[in-house]
């Protein structure tokens, strides 16, 4: 009897789905950005002066939020190595990656399964990993230890609030990506 009652109580939780979609992403991105342009499934926006881009593929249930950092050819081996170490210890849900000659911060995830909280957290992590490249390389205040190291917590700066909220398709300064 207890198993039946437990199953009946858990059933609504098991059938719950986040169902993130392009419309919800658009609302979230507009609410946190200083300016935004683009349309359903492809956005470019700025938080402070940090450029972020997001793409979705609803047919394959994927999304990504990316932010350009630097020309990858201009980086020395020490910076590349530090970014790879950060991918293991301090970048957490985002990663440093190179594509088309650019060093990026990337967050990649199934689209439908995301909650609003997870999207906002991903935006914060992409923003912080971008501005912390070359220093702490941290996306949050949490860091996982390496072999023989203890955990360390760094002071996390809050993601800045947008100065003004603008609608989509607003003209912004463009950075070639």
N, C-alpha and C positions, 0 to 999 in steps of 0.2 A: 504494500500500500504506500509506504514512504517513497519508493522508487517512482510510482505512478504520479504522486503529487509533485515530487521534485521535477520529473520530466515535464509535467504540465506547466509548472512555474518557469522552467527554463526555455520552453518552446518559443515564447515571444522574443527572447533574447537571441536565440539561434537563427531566427528568420529575419532579424534586423539587418539592413544593409545601408551603408553610408550613401551610396549612389551619388558621388560627386560627379558634376558635369560641367560643361563649358560655361553655362549661364552662372552657376555658383562661383566658378573660378573668376569670371569677369567681375562679379560683385566684390569678391575678396580683393583682387588686384586693384580695383578702382579705389577701394576704401583705404588701402595702405600706401598707395603710390602718390608721388608729387605730380606726375603726369603719365598718361598712358595712351598708347595708340595701338591699333590692330583691330582684329575682329575674332569671331568665334574660332577658337583653336590655335591662334597665333597672336601673341601680344608682346609688345616691347614697352617697358615702363621704367621709371626711375624712382628710387628711394634715396633721398638726399641727392648725391650726384653719382650714385652707383646704378649702372644700367643692368636691368634684368630682362630676360626674354623667357617666354613660356610657350611651349608647343604641346598640343595634345593629338592623339590618334585614337579616336573613339572606336574605330573598327577593331583595333588591337588592344583596347583598354590600357593605354600607356599615356604618360605625361612626363614632361621634364621642365624644370626651371633651371636656367643657366645664366651665368654672369661672366663676361669677359674680363680677364685680368691684365694680360700682357702678350706681346709677340713672343711665342715660345722660343724662337731662335735667339732672342736677346737674353735668355736666362742661362746662368752658369750652372755647372753640375751641382754645386752646393745647394742652390735654390730648388732645383729639381728633386734632389735627394731629400731635402727638408719637406717638400710637398708630399713625397711618397711616404715618409715617416708620419706626417700629419694624417694622411688617409687612414692610417692604422690607429692613431692615438687621439687626435684632437679634432678631426674634421667630422666625426660622428656620422650623421645621416647624409652628408654631402661629401663629394670627393673632388679633388683637383684632377683635371684631365686635359689632355692636349688633343685638339682636332683642328685641321685646316690651318696649322701654324699658329694657333692661339691657345694660350693657357686659360682654361675655364674653371669655374666652380660649377658643379652639376648636382642636381637632385633629380633622381629618376624613380618613378613609382607607378604601380597600377592606378589608373584614374578613379574608377568607381569606388574603390575601397577606401579612399581618402576621406577624412573628416575635415571640417573647417579648421579645427585646432591644428591638425597635422599640416595643412597647407600654410597656415600662418607661421607655424614653427619652421617649416621648410624655408619660407621666405626669410625669416630671421637668420637661419643658419647659412643660407647662400649669401646674404648681405654681410654677415660677420666674417665668414671665411674669405670673402673678397677683401674687406678692409684690413683683415689681419694677416694677409699674405705677406711674407717677408719678416713678420715679427713672431707672434704666437701661433699663427696658422690655425687658430681655434674658431670653431663655428658656434660654440657655446662655452659656458664656464666649466664644463665637465671635460676631463681628459682621462683616457684609459692609460694605465701604466705600461711601460715596456718591461722587458725582462730585467729584474733587479731594480726597478723603479717603483716608487710609491705613487698612488693617485695624487693628482694635484687639481685643485679648483682654482680657476682664474676668475677675476671679476668680469662679469659679462655686462657690457653696455647695452641698454635697451635699444631696440630698433627705433630710429627716429620717427616721430609722427609726421604725417604729410603736412606740408605747408598749406597747400591748397588742393582741393579735390577737383579733378576735371573729368569730363566725359571721355569716352573712347573716341578715337580718330582725332585727338587733339594734336596739334603740331608740337613737337619737342625737338630739342637739339638731338641730332643723329650722330651716333658713333658707329663707324663701320665695323661690322662684326663678321 
